[in-house]
Amino acid sequence: MVYRFAWVFHCVACMSRPGVVYLGMLSKKHYVAVAKIIAAQCPTSVEARQAIEQVANDLASYFQEDNPSFDSGRFEEACKKKVA
């Protein structure tokens, strides 16, 4: 799980790097996948949970810049849902 989370974060971070070709806005399926990956994390400490929440907030801000129709509140709530 942590590997997938790190990979998604790396990919999103790469989109804003100079020289990286960005092919367009992300879609709802991308936002849903990222939220599920974040929600699947099982932190064992308060600090780890806070770090995951900060990443979710940072991603929400980035996604809002990428897509003005993006609902950051909905995304942040989806990131907090427990994955069965």
Stockholm file with secondary structure:
# STOCKHOLM 1.0

chainA/1-84         MVYRFAWVFHCVACMSRPGVVYLGMLSKKHYVAVAKIIAAQCPTSVEARQAIEQVANDLASYFQEDNPSFDSGRFEEACKKKVA
#=GR chainA/1-84 SS CHHHHHHHHHHHHHHTSTTCCCCSCCCHHHHHHHHHHHHTCCCSSHHHHHHHHHHHHHHHHHHHHHCTTCCHHHHHHHHHSCCC
#=GC SS_cons        CHHHHHHHHHHHHHHTSTTCCCCSCCCHHHHHHHHHHHHTCCCSSHHHHHHHHHHHHHHHHHHHHHCTTCCHHHHHHHHHSCCC
//
